[in-house]
Amino acid sequence: NLYGGPNIIKLLDVVRDQQSKTPSLIFEHVNNTDFKMLYPTLTDHDVRYYILELLKVPMKLVPQLCTWRTEPA
């Protein structure tokens, strides 16, 4: 479970459409800006910052994967 880590929002529920059986993930509310308006305003520094923030998530996951692989069956 990554909740509580950097840049992780809370997953509230998973629901399925009754007709198509398509799953939908329900997350907590996040204030955001539409990417079509945000993207043209980003500088090179902004892009580097956001990429760094995205890379923090897998780094938090690595210790959990190592623990999972070393536990006896």
PDB file of N, CA, C and O in Angstrom, chain B, residues numbered from 101:
ATOM      1  N   ASN B 101       0.840  -1.181   0.000  1.00  0.00           N
ATOM      2  CA  ASN B 101       0.000   0.000   0.000  1.00  0.00           C
ATOM      3  C   ASN B 101       0.879   1.236   0.000  1.00  0.00           C
ATOM      4  O   ASN B 101       1.693   1.413   0.906  1.00  0.00           O
ATOM      5  N   LEU B 102       0.733   2.078  -0.983  1.00  0.00           N
ATOM      6  CA  LEU B 102       1.558   3.281  -1.094  1.00  0.00           C
ATOM      7  C   LEU B 102       0.907   4.511  -0.486  1.00  0.00           C
ATOM      8  O   LEU B 102       1.542   5.565  -0.427  1.00  0.00           O
ATOM      9  N   TYR B 103      -0.350   4.415  -0.029  1.00  0.00           N
ATOM     10  CA  TYR B 103      -1.041   5.593   0.498  1.00  0.00           C
ATOM     11  C   TYR B 103      -0.244   6.191   1.649  1.00  0.00           C
ATOM     12  O   TYR B 103       0.268   5.474   2.508  1.00  0.00           O
ATOM     13  N   GLY B 104      -0.150   7.498   1.649  1.00  0.00           N
ATOM     14  CA  GLY B 104       0.622   8.192   2.664  1.00  0.00           C
ATOM     15  C   GLY B 104       2.005   8.563   2.171  1.00  0.00           C
ATOM     16  O   GLY B 104       2.698   9.368   2.793  1.00  0.00           O
ATOM     17  N   GLY B 105       2.410   7.979   1.053  1.00  0.00           N
ATOM     18  CA  GLY B 105       3.700   8.309   0.473  1.00  0.00           C
ATOM     19  C   GLY B 105       3.608   9.608  -0.302  1.00  0.00           C
ATOM     20  O   GLY B 105       2.525  10.179  -0.426  1.00  0.00           O
ATOM     21  N   PRO B 106       4.727  10.081  -0.827  1.00  0.00           N
ATOM     22  CA  PRO B 106       4.709  11.344  -1.565  1.00  0.00           C
ATOM     23  C   PRO B 106       3.879  11.216  -2.844  1.00  0.00           C
ATOM     24  O   PRO B 106       4.018  10.247  -3.591  1.00  0.00           O
ATOM     25  N   ASN B 107       3.034  12.186  -3.081  1.00  0.00           N
ATOM     26  CA  ASN B 107       2.251  12.296  -4.319  1.00  0.00           C
ATOM     27  C   ASN B 107       1.276  11.146  -4.545  1.00  0.00           C
ATOM     28  O   ASN B 107       0.949  10.832  -5.689  1.00  0.00           O
ATOM     29  N   ILE B 108       0.813  10.521  -3.483  1.00  0.00           N
ATOM     30  CA  ILE B 108      -0.141   9.418  -3.586  1.00  0.00           C
ATOM     31  C   ILE B 108      -1.493   9.891  -3.060  1.00  0.00           C
ATOM     32  O   ILE B 108      -1.587  10.357  -1.924  1.00  0.00           O
ATOM     33  N   ILE B 109      -2.536   9.775  -3.876  1.00  0.00           N
ATOM     34  CA  ILE B 109      -3.872  10.141  -3.420  1.00  0.00           C
ATOM     35  C   ILE B 109      -4.622   8.889  -3.005  1.00  0.00           C
ATOM     36  O   ILE B 109      -4.276   7.779  -3.411  1.00  0.00           O
ATOM     37  N   LYS B 110      -5.650   9.078  -2.195  1.00  0.00           N
ATOM     38  CA  LYS B 110      -6.379   7.954  -1.622  1.00  0.00           C
ATOM     39  C   LYS B 110      -7.384   7.373  -2.623  1.00  0.00           C
ATOM     40  O   LYS B 110      -8.181   8.098  -3.218  1.00  0.00           O
ATOM     41  N   LEU B 111      -7.326   6.067  -2.791  1.00  0.00           N
ATOM     42  CA  LEU B 111      -8.306   5.339  -3.592  1.00  0.00           C
ATOM     43  C   LEU B 111      -9.499   5.059  -2.683  1.00  0.00           C
ATOM     44  O   LEU B 111      -9.370   4.351  -1.685  1.00  0.00           O
ATOM     45  N   LEU B 112     -10.662   5.616  -3.029  1.00  0.00           N
ATOM     46  CA  LEU B 112     -11.847   5.474  -2.178  1.00  0.00           C
ATOM     47  C   LEU B 112     -12.657   4.228  -2.508  1.00  0.00           C
ATOM     48  O   LEU B 112     -13.201   3.585  -1.610  1.00  0.00           O
ATOM     49  N   ASP B 113     -12.741   3.882  -3.793  1.00  0.00           N
ATOM     50  CA  ASP B 113     -13.578   2.750  -4.172  1.00  0.00           C
ATOM     51  C   ASP B 113     -13.263   2.315  -5.600  1.00  0.00           C
ATOM     52  O   ASP B 113     -12.674   3.068  -6.376  1.00  0.00           O
ATOM     53  N   VAL B 114     -13.653   1.119  -5.925  1.00  0.00           N
ATOM     54  CA  VAL B 114     -13.601   0.612  -7.295  1.00  0.00           C
ATOM     55  C   VAL B 114     -15.008   0.132  -7.621  1.00  0.00           C
ATOM     56  O   VAL B 114     -15.567  -0.706  -6.914  1.00  0.00           O
ATOM     57  N   VAL B 115     -15.573   0.669  -8.696  1.00  0.00           N
ATOM     58  CA  VAL B 115     -16.938   0.298  -9.089  1.00  0.00           C
ATOM     59  C   VAL B 115     -16.923  -0.163 -10.541  1.00  0.00           C
ATOM     60  O   VAL B 115     -16.011   0.161 -11.301  1.00  0.00           O
ATOM     61  N   ARG B 116     -17.952  -0.928 -10.915  1.00  0.00           N
ATOM     62  CA  ARG B 116     -18.082  -1.404 -12.301  1.00  0.00           C
ATOM     63  C   ARG B 116     -19.416  -0.955 -12.873  1.00  0.00           C
ATOM     64  O   ARG B 116     -20.449  -0.981 -12.204  1.00  0.00           O
ATOM     65  N   ASP B 117     -19.359  -0.545 -14.130  1.00  0.00           N
ATOM     66  CA  ASP B 117     -20.580  -0.239 -14.851  1.00  0.00           C
ATOM     67  C   ASP B 117     -21.337  -1.544 -15.060  1.00  0.00           C
ATOM     68  O   ASP B 117     -20.747  -2.534 -15.494  1.00  0.00           O
ATOM     69  N   GLN B 118     -22.620  -1.562 -14.761  1.00  0.00           N
ATOM     70  CA  GLN B 118     -23.388  -2.804 -14.826  1.00  0.00           C
ATOM     71  C   GLN B 118     -23.512  -3.357 -16.245  1.00  0.00           C
ATOM     72  O   GLN B 118     -23.526  -4.572 -16.439  1.00  0.00           O
ATOM     73  N   GLN B 119     -23.602  -2.480 -17.224  1.00  0.00           N
ATOM     74  CA  GLN B 119     -23.772  -2.957 -18.605  1.00  0.00           C
ATOM     75  C   GLN B 119     -22.453  -3.361 -19.253  1.00  0.00           C
ATOM     76  O   GLN B 119     -22.335  -4.461 -19.793  1.00  0.00           O
ATOM     77  N   SER B 120     -21.465  -2.477 -19.201  1.00  0.00           N
ATOM     78  CA  SER B 120     -20.215  -2.751 -19.914  1.00  0.00           C
ATOM     79  C   SER B 120     -19.189  -3.491 -19.056  1.00  0.00           C
ATOM     80  O   SER B 120     -18.203  -4.018 -19.574  1.00  0.00           O
ATOM     81  N   LYS B 121     -19.423  -3.527 -17.757  1.00  0.00           N
ATOM     82  CA  LYS B 121     -18.485  -4.147 -16.806  1.00  0.00           C
ATOM     83  C   LYS B 121     -17.150  -3.406 -16.745  1.00  0.00           C
ATOM     84  O   LYS B 121     -16.149  -3.953 -16.281  1.00  0.00           O
ATOM     85  N   THR B 122     -17.143  -2.169 -17.212  1.00  0.00           N
ATOM     86  CA  THR B 122     -15.929  -1.357 -17.180  1.00  0.00           C
ATOM     87  C   THR B 122     -15.657  -0.899 -15.752  1.00  0.00           C
ATOM     88  O   THR B 122     -16.538  -0.325 -15.112  1.00  0.00           O
ATOM     89  N   PRO B 123     -14.439  -1.145 -15.237  1.00  0.00           N
ATOM     90  CA  PRO B 123     -14.136  -0.693 -13.878  1.00  0.00           C
ATOM     91  C   PRO B 123     -13.807   0.800 -13.854  1.00  0.00           C
ATOM     92  O   PRO B 123     -13.248   1.340 -14.809  1.00  0.00           O
ATOM     93  N   SER B 124     -14.156   1.443 -12.770  1.00  0.00           N
ATOM     94  CA  SER B 124     -13.825   2.853 -12.549  1.00  0.00           C
ATOM     95  C   SER B 124     -13.204   2.990 -11.171  1.00  0.00           C
ATOM     96  O   SER B 124     -13.683   2.405 -10.200  1.00  0.00           O
ATOM     97  N   LEU B 125     -12.137   3.765 -11.097  1.00  0.00           N
ATOM     98  CA  LEU B 125     -11.469   4.024  -9.827  1.00  0.00           C
ATOM     99  C   LEU B 125     -11.965   5.351  -9.270  1.00  0.00           C
ATOM    100  O   LEU B 125     -11.977   6.355  -9.982  1.00  0.00           O
ATOM    101  N   ILE B 126     -12.372   5.366  -8.010  1.00  0.00           N
ATOM    102  CA  ILE B 126     -12.870   6.573  -7.358  1.00  0.00           C
ATOM    103  C   ILE B 126     -11.804   7.049  -6.376  1.00  0.00           C
ATOM    104  O   ILE B 126     -11.486   6.360  -5.407  1.00  0.00           O
ATOM    105  N   PHE B 127     -11.256   8.238  -6.637  1.00  0.00           N
ATOM    106  CA  PHE B 127     -10.203   8.807  -5.806  1.00  0.00           C
ATOM    107  C   PHE B 127     -10.733   9.986  -5.012  1.00  0.00           C
ATOM    108  O   PHE B 127     -11.804  10.520  -5.302  1.00  0.00           O
ATOM    109  N   GLU B 128      -9.958  10.386  -3.996  1.00  0.00           N
ATOM    110  CA  GLU B 128     -10.288  11.591  -3.254  1.00  0.00           C
ATOM    111  C   GLU B 128     -10.216  12.790  -4.202  1.00  0.00           C
ATOM    112  O   GLU B 128      -9.550  12.734  -5.236  1.00  0.00           O
ATOM    113  N   HIS B 129     -10.911  13.878  -3.839  1.00  0.00           N
ATOM    114  CA  HIS B 129     -10.921  15.081  -4.678  1.00  0.00           C
ATOM    115  C   HIS B 129      -9.547  15.735  -4.682  1.00  0.00           C
ATOM    116  O   HIS B 129      -8.904  15.861  -3.640  1.00  0.00           O
ATOM    117  N   VAL B 130      -9.106  16.146  -5.856  1.00  0.00           N
ATOM    118  CA  VAL B 130      -7.838  16.853  -6.002  1.00  0.00           C
ATOM    119  C   VAL B 130      -8.100  18.104  -6.834  1.00  0.00           C
ATOM    120  O   VAL B 130      -8.655  18.026  -7.930  1.00  0.00           O
ATOM    121  N   ASN B 131      -7.699  19.253  -6.307  1.00  0.00           N
ATOM    122  CA  ASN B 131      -7.799  20.485  -7.094  1.00  0.00           C
ATOM    123  C   ASN B 131      -6.725  20.423  -8.177  1.00  0.00           C
ATOM    124  O   ASN B 131      -5.552  20.198  -7.881  1.00  0.00           O
ATOM    125  N   ASN B 132      -7.120  20.619  -9.408  1.00  0.00           N
ATOM    126  CA  ASN B 132      -6.150  20.545 -10.491  1.00  0.00           C
ATOM    127  C   ASN B 132      -6.464  21.563 -11.568  1.00  0.00           C
ATOM    128  O   ASN B 132      -7.513  22.206 -11.558  1.00  0.00           O
ATOM    129  N   THR B 133      -5.533  21.694 -12.495  1.00  0.00           N
ATOM    130  CA  THR B 133      -5.690  22.550 -13.662  1.00  0.00           C
ATOM    131  C   THR B 133      -5.710  21.649 -14.883  1.00  0.00           C
ATOM    132  O   THR B 133      -4.908  20.720 -14.982  1.00  0.00           O
ATOM    133  N   ASP B 134      -6.608  21.908 -15.803  1.00  0.00           N
ATOM    134  CA  ASP B 134      -6.688  21.114 -17.031  1.00  0.00           C
ATOM    135  C   ASP B 134      -5.327  21.136 -17.725  1.00  0.00           C
ATOM    136  O   ASP B 134      -4.737  22.200 -17.916  1.00  0.00           O
ATOM    137  N   PHE B 135      -4.830  19.947 -18.103  1.00  0.00           N
ATOM    138  CA  PHE B 135      -3.499  19.857 -18.698  1.00  0.00           C
ATOM    139  C   PHE B 135      -3.374  20.666 -19.975  1.00  0.00           C
ATOM    140  O   PHE B 135      -2.279  21.117 -20.310  1.00  0.00           O
ATOM    141  N   LYS B 136      -4.476  20.860 -20.699  1.00  0.00           N
ATOM    142  CA  LYS B 136      -4.417  21.637 -21.941  1.00  0.00           C
ATOM    143  C   LYS B 136      -4.090  23.099 -21.666  1.00  0.00           C
ATOM    144  O   LYS B 136      -3.491  23.774 -22.504  1.00  0.00           O
ATOM    145  N   MET B 137      -4.481  23.586 -20.496  1.00  0.00           N
ATOM    146  CA  MET B 137      -4.149  24.957 -20.113  1.00  0.00           C
ATOM    147  C   MET B 137      -2.792  25.004 -19.407  1.00  0.00           C
ATOM    148  O   MET B 137      -2.057  25.983 -19.540  1.00  0.00           O
ATOM    149  N   LEU B 138      -2.459  23.953 -18.660  1.00  0.00           N
ATOM    150  CA  LEU B 138      -1.225  23.932 -17.886  1.00  0.00           C
ATOM    151  C   LEU B 138       0.004  23.693 -18.754  1.00  0.00           C
ATOM    152  O   LEU B 138       1.015  24.377 -18.594  1.00  0.00           O
ATOM    153  N   TYR B 139      -0.071  22.734 -19.668  1.00  0.00           N
ATOM    154  CA  TYR B 139       1.091  22.318 -20.445  1.00  0.00           C
ATOM    155  C   TYR B 139       1.831  23.468 -21.136  1.00  0.00           C
ATOM    156  O   TYR B 139       3.058  23.527 -21.045  1.00  0.00           O
ATOM    157  N   PRO B 140       1.141  24.381 -21.818  1.00  0.00           N
ATOM    158  CA  PRO B 140       1.874  25.463 -22.510  1.00  0.00           C
ATOM    159  C   PRO B 140       2.607  26.414 -21.558  1.00  0.00           C
ATOM    160  O   PRO B 140       3.484  27.162 -21.989  1.00  0.00           O
ATOM    161  N   THR B 141       2.259  26.391 -20.283  1.00  0.00           N
ATOM    162  CA  THR B 141       2.881  27.323 -19.341  1.00  0.00           C
ATOM    163  C   THR B 141       4.096  26.727 -18.636  1.00  0.00           C
ATOM    164  O   THR B 141       4.807  27.444 -17.931  1.00  0.00           O
ATOM    165  N   LEU B 142       4.348  25.423 -18.811  1.00  0.00           N
ATOM    166  CA  LEU B 142       5.438  24.772 -18.092  1.00  0.00           C
ATOM    167  C   LEU B 142       6.798  25.138 -18.674  1.00  0.00           C
ATOM    168  O   LEU B 142       6.988  25.165 -19.890  1.00  0.00           O
ATOM    169  N   THR B 143       7.731  25.417 -17.782  1.00  0.00           N
ATOM    170  CA  THR B 143       9.110  25.668 -18.196  1.00  0.00           C
ATOM    171  C   THR B 143       9.883  24.354 -18.147  1.00  0.00           C
ATOM    172  O   THR B 143       9.374  23.344 -17.660  1.00  0.00           O
ATOM    173  N   ASP B 144      11.093  24.372 -18.645  1.00  0.00           N
ATOM    174  CA  ASP B 144      11.962  23.204 -18.569  1.00  0.00           C
ATOM    175  C   ASP B 144      12.148  22.790 -17.103  1.00  0.00           C
ATOM    176  O   ASP B 144      12.127  21.600 -16.786  1.00  0.00           O
ATOM    177  N   HIS B 145      12.328  23.753 -16.229  1.00  0.00           N
ATOM    178  CA  HIS B 145      12.496  23.470 -14.798  1.00  0.00           C
ATOM    179  C   HIS B 145      11.242  22.809 -14.226  1.00  0.00           C
ATOM    180  O   HIS B 145      11.350  21.871 -13.437  1.00  0.00           O
ATOM    181  N   ASP B 146      10.062  23.279 -14.610  1.00  0.00           N
ATOM    182  CA  ASP B 146       8.806  22.671 -14.144  1.00  0.00           C
ATOM    183  C   ASP B 146       8.710  21.207 -14.553  1.00  0.00           C
ATOM    184  O   ASP B 146       8.345  20.355 -13.743  1.00  0.00           O
ATOM    185  N   VAL B 147       9.038  20.915 -15.806  1.00  0.00           N
ATOM    186  CA  VAL B 147       8.958  19.553 -16.318  1.00  0.00           C
ATOM    187  C   VAL B 147       9.919  18.652 -15.540  1.00  0.00           C
ATOM    188  O   VAL B 147       9.556  17.541 -15.155  1.00  0.00           O
ATOM    189  N   ARG B 148      11.133  19.129 -15.312  1.00  0.00           N
ATOM    190  CA  ARG B 148      12.111  18.346 -14.553  1.00  0.00           C
ATOM    191  C   ARG B 148      11.615  18.078 -13.138  1.00  0.00           C
ATOM    192  O   ARG B 148      11.792  16.979 -12.614  1.00  0.00           O
ATOM    193  N   TYR B 149      10.994  19.078 -12.517  1.00  0.00           N
ATOM    194  CA  TYR B 149      10.460  18.919 -11.157  1.00  0.00           C
ATOM    195  C   TYR B 149       9.373  17.846 -11.125  1.00  0.00           C
ATOM    196  O   TYR B 149       9.393  16.972 -10.258  1.00  0.00           O
ATOM    197  N   TYR B 150       8.438  17.906 -12.051  1.00  0.00           N
ATOM    198  CA  TYR B 150       7.335  16.936 -12.057  1.00  0.00           C
ATOM    199  C   TYR B 150       7.829  15.521 -12.362  1.00  0.00           C
ATOM    200  O   TYR B 150       7.313  14.556 -11.798  1.00  0.00           O
ATOM    201  N   ILE B 151       8.804  15.388 -13.231  1.00  0.00           N
ATOM    202  CA  ILE B 151       9.372  14.062 -13.499  1.00  0.00           C
ATOM    203  C   ILE B 151      10.033  13.512 -12.244  1.00  0.00           C
ATOM    204  O   ILE B 151       9.877  12.334 -11.925  1.00  0.00           O
ATOM    205  N   LEU B 152      10.772  14.359 -11.528  1.00  0.00           N
ATOM    206  CA  LEU B 152      11.397  13.936 -10.274  1.00  0.00           C
ATOM    207  C   LEU B 152      10.336  13.474  -9.273  1.00  0.00           C
ATOM    208  O   LEU B 152      10.517  12.461  -8.599  1.00  0.00           O
ATOM    209  N   GLU B 153       9.239  14.210  -9.177  1.00  0.00           N
ATOM    210  CA  GLU B 153       8.174  13.829  -8.252  1.00  0.00           C
ATOM    211  C   GLU B 153       7.550  12.482  -8.651  1.00  0.00           C
ATOM    212  O   GLU B 153       7.222  11.669  -7.787  1.00  0.00           O
ATOM    213  N   LEU B 154       7.391  12.251  -9.950  1.00  0.00           N
ATOM    214  CA  LEU B 154       6.852  10.967 -10.409  1.00  0.00           C
ATOM    215  C   LEU B 154       7.792   9.811 -10.091  1.00  0.00           C
ATOM    216  O   LEU B 154       7.340   8.704  -9.800  1.00  0.00           O
ATOM    217  N   LEU B 155       9.089  10.060 -10.144  1.00  0.00           N
ATOM    218  CA  LEU B 155      10.068   9.011  -9.871  1.00  0.00           C
ATOM    219  C   LEU B 155      10.115   8.628  -8.396  1.00  0.00           C
ATOM    220  O   LEU B 155      10.626   7.561  -8.055  1.00  0.00           O
ATOM    221  N   LYS B 156       9.598   9.470  -7.526  1.00  0.00           N
ATOM    222  CA  LYS B 156       9.601   9.165  -6.097  1.00  0.00           C
ATOM    223  C   LYS B 156       8.674   7.999  -5.767  1.00  0.00           C
ATOM    224  O   LYS B 156       8.928   7.268  -4.809  1.00  0.00           O
ATOM    225  N   VAL B 157       7.619   7.813  -6.531  1.00  0.00           N
ATOM    226  CA  VAL B 157       6.651   6.742  -6.245  1.00  0.00           C
ATOM    227  C   VAL B 157       7.289   5.367  -6.397  1.00  0.00           C
ATOM    228  O   VAL B 157       7.203   4.572  -5.461  1.00  0.00           O
ATOM    229  N   PRO B 158       7.931   5.035  -7.534  1.00  0.00           N
ATOM    230  CA  PRO B 158       8.549   3.702  -7.629  1.00  0.00           C
ATOM    231  C   PRO B 158       9.627   3.482  -6.574  1.00  0.00           C
ATOM    232  O   PRO B 158       9.821   2.355  -6.119  1.00  0.00           O
ATOM    233  N   MET B 159      10.332   4.546  -6.176  1.00  0.00           N
ATOM    234  CA  MET B 159      11.372   4.388  -5.171  1.00  0.00           C
ATOM    235  C   MET B 159      10.780   3.990  -3.829  1.00  0.00           C
ATOM    236  O   MET B 159      11.430   3.288  -3.053  1.00  0.00           O
ATOM    237  N   LYS B 160       9.557   4.426  -3.541  1.00  0.00           N
ATOM    238  CA  LYS B 160       8.894   4.012  -2.314  1.00  0.00           C
ATOM    239  C   LYS B 160       8.441   2.561  -2.436  1.00  0.00           C
ATOM    240  O   LYS B 160       8.365   1.853  -1.432  1.00  0.00           O
ATOM    241  N   LEU B 161       8.144   2.120  -3.628  1.00  0.00           N
ATOM    242  CA  LEU B 161       7.660   0.758  -3.858  1.00  0.00           C
ATOM    243  C   LEU B 161       8.780  -0.280  -3.778  1.00  0.00           C
ATOM    244  O   LEU B 161       8.520  -1.428  -3.416  1.00  0.00           O
ATOM    245  N   VAL B 162      10.010   0.090  -4.104  1.00  0.00           N
ATOM    246  CA  VAL B 162      11.124  -0.864  -4.142  1.00  0.00           C
ATOM    247  C   VAL B 162      11.298  -1.626  -2.832  1.00  0.00           C
ATOM    248  O   VAL B 162      11.410  -2.851  -2.882  1.00  0.00           O
ATOM    249  N   PRO B 163      11.327  -0.980  -1.656  1.00  0.00           N
ATOM    250  CA  PRO B 163      11.478  -1.765  -0.423  1.00  0.00           C
ATOM    251  C   PRO B 163      10.348  -2.769  -0.212  1.00  0.00           C
ATOM    252  O   PRO B 163      10.583  -3.856   0.316  1.00  0.00           O
ATOM    253  N   GLN B 164       9.134  -2.427  -0.613  1.00  0.00           N
ATOM    254  CA  GLN B 164       8.012  -3.353  -0.469  1.00  0.00           C
ATOM    255  C   GLN B 164       8.196  -4.561  -1.378  1.00  0.00           C
ATOM    256  O   GLN B 164       7.889  -5.683  -0.974  1.00  0.00           O
ATOM    257  N   LEU B 165       8.684  -4.360  -2.584  1.00  0.00           N
ATOM    258  CA  LEU B 165       8.915  -5.473  -3.502  1.00  0.00           C
ATOM    259  C   LEU B 165      10.026  -6.379  -2.986  1.00  0.00           C
ATOM    260  O   LEU B 165       9.935  -7.602  -3.092  1.00  0.00           O
ATOM    261  N   CYS B 166      11.074  -5.780  -2.428  1.00  0.00           N
ATOM    262  CA  CYS B 166      12.181  -6.582  -1.906  1.00  0.00           C
ATOM    263  C   CYS B 166      11.709  -7.432  -0.738  1.00  0.00           C
ATOM    264  O   CYS B 166      12.106  -8.592  -0.627  1.00  0.00           O
ATOM    265  N   THR B 167      10.876  -6.888   0.131  1.00  0.00           N
ATOM    266  CA  THR B 167      10.331  -7.632   1.266  1.00  0.00           C
ATOM    267  C   THR B 167       9.454  -8.762   0.753  1.00  0.00           C
ATOM    268  O   THR B 167       9.521  -9.885   1.254  1.00  0.00           O
ATOM    269  N   TRP B 168       8.635  -8.466  -0.242  1.00  0.00           N
ATOM    270  CA  TRP B 168       7.721  -9.469  -0.786  1.00  0.00           C
ATOM    271  C   TRP B 168       8.507 -10.641  -1.369  1.00  0.00           C
ATOM    272  O   TRP B 168       8.113 -11.793  -1.187  1.00  0.00           O
ATOM    273  N   ARG B 169       9.593 -10.373  -2.055  1.00  0.00           N
ATOM    274  CA  ARG B 169      10.362 -11.427  -2.709  1.00  0.00           C
ATOM    275  C   ARG B 169      11.172 -12.265  -1.719  1.00  0.00           C
ATOM    276  O   ARG B 169      11.506 -13.412  -2.018  1.00  0.00           O
ATOM    277  N   THR B 170      11.491 -11.715  -0.553  1.00  0.00           N
ATOM    278  CA  THR B 170      12.342 -12.446   0.379  1.00  0.00           C
ATOM    279  C   THR B 170      11.557 -13.218   1.426  1.00  0.00           C
ATOM    280  O   THR B 170      12.140 -13.996   2.181  1.00  0.00           O
ATOM    281  N   GLU B 171      10.245 -13.020   1.485  1.00  0.00           N
ATOM    282  CA  GLU B 171       9.443 -13.768   2.460  1.00  0.00           C
ATOM    283  C   GLU B 171       9.349 -15.229   2.047  1.00  0.00           C
ATOM    284  O   GLU B 171       9.162 -15.524   0.866  1.00  0.00           O
ATOM    285  N   PRO B 172       9.477 -16.153   3.004  1.00  0.00           N
ATOM    286  CA  PRO B 172       9.361 -17.574   2.652  1.00  0.00           C
ATOM    287  C   PRO B 172       7.958 -17.931   2.207  1.00  0.00           C
ATOM    288  O   PRO B 172       6.986 -17.308   2.635  1.00  0.00           O
ATOM    289  N   ALA B 173       7.853 -18.921   1.359  1.00  0.00           N
ATOM    290  CA  ALA B 173       6.552 -19.355   0.831  1.00  0.00           C
ATOM    291  C   ALA B 173       5.832 -20.223   1.837  1.00  0.00           C
ATOM    292  O   ALA B 173       4.721 -20.683   1.573  1.00  0.00           O
TER     293      ALA B 173
END
